[in-house]
Amino acid sequence: MKILGICSSPREKSNTHLALPISMEEAKKEIEGTEIILLGKKTINQCVEGNCSVNNDAEEIFQIWN
């Protein structure tokens, strides 16, 4: 089992941004394979006209998710 922690806050010092690493450290004690994604630092654009050839960070996130 893996745990993926996703923080969508754009602010680096938000409560969510500070709490997520602490939670993930606790999870590491029980589960191998934890990872954090900080969406505030990613560029994610929508697909245009059904053709998802947009070059952004979404593909990296999909690879981690799967």
Phi, psi and omega in degrees: 000143175239153174239128178248114177266125182243123176250120181258003180290133177282348182263127183292337181251025177287162179299319179297316181297326180278327184280328184301312178300326178294316178298319182291326176297320177294320179296325180299336179293334184250333189229132172279144176088076173238147180211147179243136173243128177257099184294335179297341180256006183254155174251116181230117179247157180281158177291150180249122177054038177075000180253107184273060177260016179291130182268104179207193185275359182299319181299320177300318180293318178299320179295320178292318183298320182274000000 
